Amino acid sequence: MRPRSVRPPAGLVAGLLVTLAACADAPRPIAVIGHRGASADAPEHTFASWDRAVADGADWLEFDLQRTADSVLVVLHDDALDRTARGPTPACTGLVRARARAELAACDVARWFRERHPEATWVDTIDGRIPTLDEILVRYRAHALYIELKSPESAPGMVEQFLAALERHGWLATAEARDRLLVQSFSPGALQRVHARVPGLRLIQLVGDSIPEAAVEPTLDSIARYAAGIGPSGRILTPRLLAAAHAKGLLVHVYTVNEEAQMRALIAAGVDGMFTDRPGLLRRVLAAR
């Protein structure tokens, strides 16, 4: 996911009818997606962040995959280490794909959070290692995972390696396990390769740029052939895009929503889920409906 926080465009709610179903005794479910965990309250992509998201009631634990120089799948958002990694060696800077897994062992991805939040002394006590995909698949076996394939074009074979890891850890063995997985990417080609190999795995096509009005229908028709939904930035979500996606049976999960007013507007608009750095807040907003 790119932007950290967005506001829905003006007129989004006004342009949509709120259906009677939204006012029924059982409000329609809206997915609470813990964006990099609960990353407003803990260092992103650390066990502390995902554990906090679980405690805060997130339905999905979201994270990003990169691949190291020696082909280990690790969890980090940026292609480069510099923003979040700290360590005693130059190996904690530069591109992830230029570093071997052993080099990354010296890097800490929690300390930067303490630099921004000096009062968060508890950060000094947590595990700040860069996690591997294998570790996440084991530790959060009982939870639902929302996994982004980052820059798969620069890592040939990444899709196959990813699916092999899911298979190895039993995540593809049953329908129940597969239902606790969502795979997202900005790369249509990567998602199409996943779909070709595991047709039952639900996929979300991320959408970061506005779709021209004339292209909305054909674009969504193409996406619906391999994906279960779209993940648009809130900057580009329009009533037309939301309605057209729903008409084609596609879920709409919006990123990244951190303010209560934004959450309420998007709930009224009819989205199916929100990526948020504050899953506890979104859970409270939903509970108050």
C-alpha positions as CSV (number, residue, x, y, z in Angstrom):
1,M,0.0,0.0,0.0
2,R,1.4,3.4,-0.8
3,P,-0.3,6.4,1.0
4,R,-0.6,6.2,4.8
5,S,-3.9,8.1,5.0
6,V,-6.4,9.4,2.6
7,R,-9.7,11.2,2.6
8,P,-12.6,10.0,0.4
9,P,-13.2,12.3,-2.5
10,A,-15.9,15.0,-2.2
11,G,-19.3,13.8,-3.1
12,L,-18.6,10.1,-2.6
13,V,-21.3,9.6,0.0
14,A,-23.7,12.0,-1.6
15,G,-23.4,10.1,-4.8
16,L,-24.5,6.8,-3.3
17,L,-27.8,5.5,-1.9
18,V,-27.7,3.9,1.5
19,T,-29.7,0.7,1.1
20,L,-32.3,-0.6,3.7
21,A,-29.9,-3.5,4.3
22,A,-27.4,-1.2,5.8
23,C,-30.0,-0.3,8.5
24,A,-31.0,-3.9,9.2
25,D,-30.7,-5.5,12.6
26,A,-27.4,-7.2,11.5
27,P,-25.2,-4.6,9.8
28,R,-23.4,-5.9,6.8
29,P,-19.8,-7.1,7.7
30,I,-17.0,-4.7,6.8
31,A,-13.4,-6.1,7.0
32,V,-11.0,-4.5,9.5
33,I,-7.6,-4.9,7.8
34,G,-4.7,-4.2,10.2
35,H,-2.3,-2.3,7.8
36,R,1.2,-3.6,8.6
37,G,-0.4,-4.6,11.9
38,A,-1.6,-1.8,14.1
39,S,1.1,0.5,12.7
40,A,-0.2,3.7,14.3
41,D,0.5,2.2,17.7
42,A,3.5,-0.1,17.1
43,P,6.4,-0.4,14.7
44,E,5.0,-1.6,11.4
45,H,5.8,-5.2,10.3
46,T,6.9,-6.3,13.8
47,F,5.3,-9.1,15.8
48,A,4.3,-6.4,18.4
49,S,2.3,-4.6,15.6
50,W,0.4,-7.7,14.5
51,D,-0.2,-8.8,18.0
52,R,-1.7,-5.4,18.8
53,A,-3.9,-5.7,15.7
54,V,-5.2,-9.0,16.9
55,A,-5.9,-7.6,20.4
56,D,-7.6,-4.6,18.7
57,G,-10.0,-6.8,16.8
58,A,-8.5,-6.8,13.3
59,D,-10.1,-9.4,11.0
60,W,-7.0,-9.5,8.8
61,L,-3.3,-9.1,9.4
62,E,-1.8,-7.3,6.4
63,F,1.9,-7.4,5.4
64,D,4.2,-7.0,2.4
65,L,6.7,-9.4,1.0
66,Q,10.2,-8.6,-0.4
67,R,12.8,-11.1,-1.5
68,T,16.5,-11.0,-0.4
69,A,19.5,-11.6,-2.6
70,D,19.6,-15.2,-1.5
71,S,15.9,-15.7,-2.3
72,V,14.4,-15.6,1.2
73,L,11.0,-14.0,1.4
74,V,11.0,-11.4,4.2
75,V,8.4,-8.9,5.4
76,L,9.1,-5.3,4.8
77,H,7.1,-2.6,2.9
78,D,9.8,-0.5,1.2
79,D,12.1,-1.8,-1.5
80,A,14.9,-0.1,0.4
81,L,15.8,-0.7,4.1
82,D,16.7,2.9,4.9
83,R,13.4,4.2,6.3
84,T,12.7,1.6,8.9
85,A,15.9,-0.4,9.4
86,R,18.6,0.5,11.9
87,G,21.8,-1.4,12.5
88,P,25.6,-1.4,13.0
89,T,26.5,-2.3,9.4
90,P,25.9,-0.9,5.9
91,A,23.8,-4.0,5.2
92,C,20.9,-2.2,7.0
93,T,20.7,0.3,4.1
94,G,20.1,0.0,0.4
95,L,17.8,-2.4,-1.5
96,V,16.4,-5.5,0.3
97,R,17.0,-7.5,-2.9
98,A,20.7,-6.6,-2.7
99,R,21.1,-8.1,0.8
100,A,21.3,-11.7,2.0
101,R,19.1,-12.9,4.8
102,A,22.1,-13.3,7.1
103,E,23.1,-9.7,6.6
104,L,19.6,-8.5,7.6
105,A,19.9,-10.4,10.9
106,A,21.7,-7.4,12.4
107,C,19.0,-5.0,11.4
108,D,16.3,-3.7,13.7
109,V,13.0,-2.4,12.3
110,A,11.5,-1.1,15.6
111,R,14.0,1.5,16.7
112,W,12.9,4.1,14.1
113,F,9.5,4.1,15.8
114,R,11.1,5.1,19.1
115,E,13.0,7.9,17.3
116,R,9.6,9.3,16.3
117,H,7.9,8.6,19.6
118,P,10.5,9.1,22.3
119,E,7.9,8.3,25.0
120,A,7.4,4.8,23.6
121,T,10.1,3.3,25.8
122,W,8.5,-0.2,25.5
123,V,9.8,-0.4,22.0
124,D,13.3,-1.1,23.4
125,T,12.0,-4.4,24.7
126,I,10.3,-5.9,21.6
127,D,11.6,-8.2,18.9
128,G,12.7,-5.8,16.1
129,R,14.1,-8.4,13.7
130,I,12.9,-8.4,10.1
131,P,10.5,-11.3,10.0
132,T,10.4,-14.0,7.3
133,L,7.3,-15.3,5.6
134,D,7.8,-18.7,7.2
135,E,7.7,-17.1,10.7
136,I,4.5,-15.3,10.0
137,L,2.8,-18.4,8.5
138,V,3.6,-20.3,11.7
139,R,3.0,-17.7,14.3
140,Y,-0.3,-16.5,13.0
141,R,-1.6,-19.9,11.8
142,A,-4.9,-19.3,13.6
143,H,-5.5,-15.9,12.1
144,A,-6.4,-14.5,8.6
145,L,-3.5,-13.1,6.5
146,Y,-3.7,-10.4,3.8
147,I,-0.4,-10.6,1.9
148,E,1.0,-8.2,-0.7
149,L,3.5,-9.4,-3.3
150,K,5.8,-6.4,-3.7
151,S,7.8,-5.8,-6.9
152,P,7.3,-9.4,-8.2
153,E,8.6,-8.4,-11.6
154,S,12.1,-7.8,-10.1
155,A,12.1,-11.2,-8.4
156,P,11.5,-13.9,-11.0
157,G,10.0,-17.0,-9.5
158,M,8.7,-15.1,-6.4
159,V,5.1,-16.2,-7.1
160,E,6.0,-19.9,-7.2
161,Q,8.2,-19.5,-4.1
162,F,5.4,-17.8,-2.2
163,L,2.9,-20.5,-3.2
164,A,5.4,-23.2,-2.2
165,A,5.7,-21.6,1.3
166,L,1.9,-21.6,1.7
167,E,1.7,-25.2,0.7
168,R,4.6,-26.2,3.0
169,H,2.8,-24.7,6.0
170,G,-0.6,-26.1,5.2
171,W,-2.3,-22.9,4.2
172,L,-3.6,-24.4,0.9
173,A,-4.5,-27.8,2.3
174,T,-8.2,-27.0,3.1
175,A,-10.9,-24.6,2.0
176,E,-11.0,-23.3,5.6
177,A,-7.3,-22.4,5.4
178,R,-7.5,-20.8,2.0
179,D,-10.5,-18.7,3.2
180,R,-8.1,-17.1,5.7
181,L,-5.8,-15.8,3.0
182,L,-6.1,-12.8,0.7
183,V,-3.3,-12.1,-1.7
184,Q,-2.9,-8.6,-3.1
185,S,-0.6,-6.9,-5.6
186,F,-0.3,-3.9,-7.9
187,S,0.9,-6.5,-10.5
188,P,-1.9,-8.0,-12.6
189,G,0.6,-10.5,-14.1
190,A,1.6,-11.8,-10.6
191,L,-2.0,-12.2,-9.5
192,Q,-2.8,-14.0,-12.8
193,R,0.0,-16.4,-12.2
194,V,-1.3,-17.1,-8.7
195,H,-4.8,-17.6,-10.0
196,A,-3.6,-20.0,-12.7
197,R,-1.8,-22.2,-10.1
198,V,-4.3,-21.9,-7.2
199,P,-7.7,-20.9,-8.7
200,G,-9.4,-21.1,-5.3
201,L,-7.2,-18.5,-3.7
202,R,-8.9,-15.1,-3.3
203,L,-6.9,-12.2,-4.9
204,I,-7.2,-8.4,-4.6
205,Q,-6.0,-6.2,-7.4
206,L,-4.6,-3.0,-5.9
207,V,-5.4,0.1,-7.8
208,G,-3.3,3.2,-7.2
209,D,-4.1,5.4,-10.1
210,S,-7.4,6.8,-11.3
211,I,-9.2,4.7,-14.0
212,P,-10.5,6.9,-16.8
213,E,-14.3,6.8,-16.9
214,A,-14.4,5.1,-20.3
215,A,-12.1,2.4,-19.0
216,V,-13.9,1.5,-15.8
217,E,-16.1,-1.3,-17.2
218,P,-13.4,-3.1,-19.3
219,T,-10.8,-2.7,-16.5
220,L,-13.1,-4.3,-14.0
221,D,-14.2,-7.0,-16.5
222,S,-10.5,-7.9,-16.8
223,I,-9.9,-7.9,-13.1
224,A,-13.0,-10.1,-12.4
225,R,-11.5,-12.9,-14.5
226,Y,-8.8,-13.6,-11.8
227,A,-9.5,-11.5,-8.7
228,A,-12.2,-11.5,-6.0
229,G,-11.9,-7.7,-5.5
230,I,-10.1,-4.4,-5.9
231,G,-8.1,-2.4,-3.4
232,P,-8.3,1.2,-4.5
233,S,-6.7,4.1,-2.8
234,G,-9.3,6.3,-1.2
235,R,-8.0,9.1,-3.4
236,I,-9.4,7.5,-6.5
237,L,-12.6,5.9,-5.2
238,T,-15.7,7.3,-6.9
239,P,-19.4,6.3,-6.7
240,R,-19.1,4.9,-10.3
241,L,-16.1,2.7,-9.5
242,L,-17.7,1.4,-6.3
243,A,-21.0,0.6,-7.9
244,A,-19.4,-0.9,-11.0
245,A,-17.2,-3.1,-8.9
246,H,-20.1,-4.4,-6.8
247,A,-22.2,-5.0,-9.9
248,K,-19.5,-7.3,-11.1
249,G,-19.3,-9.2,-7.8
250,L,-16.0,-7.6,-6.8
251,L,-15.1,-6.7,-3.2
252,V,-13.9,-3.2,-2.6
253,H,-11.2,-2.8,0.1
254,V,-10.0,0.8,0.4
255,Y,-6.6,2.0,1.7
256,T,-5.4,3.6,4.0
257,V,-8.1,5.0,6.3
258,N,-7.1,6.3,9.7
259,E,-9.6,9.1,10.7
260,E,-13.0,8.4,12.2
261,A,-14.9,10.7,9.9
262,Q,-13.3,8.9,6.9
263,M,-14.3,5.6,8.3
264,R,-17.9,6.6,8.8
265,A,-18.2,8.1,5.3
266,L,-16.8,4.9,3.7
267,I,-19.1,2.7,5.8
268,A,-22.1,4.7,4.6
269,A,-20.8,4.6,1.0
270,G,-20.9,0.8,1.1
271,V,-17.2,-0.4,0.9
272,D,-16.5,-4.0,2.0
273,G,-13.3,-3.3,4.0
274,M,-10.7,-0.8,5.0
275,F,-7.0,-1.0,5.4
276,T,-6.1,1.0,8.6
277,D,-3.2,1.7,10.8
278,R,-5.8,2.0,13.6
279,P,-7.8,-1.3,13.6
280,G,-9.0,-0.6,17.2
281,L,-10.6,2.7,16.1
282,L,-12.3,1.1,13.1
283,R,-13.6,-1.7,15.2
284,R,-15.1,0.8,17.7
285,V,-16.7,2.8,14.9
286,L,-18.2,-0.4,13.4
287,A,-19.5,-1.5,16.9
288,A,-21.3,1.9,17.3
289,R,-23.4,1.4,14.2
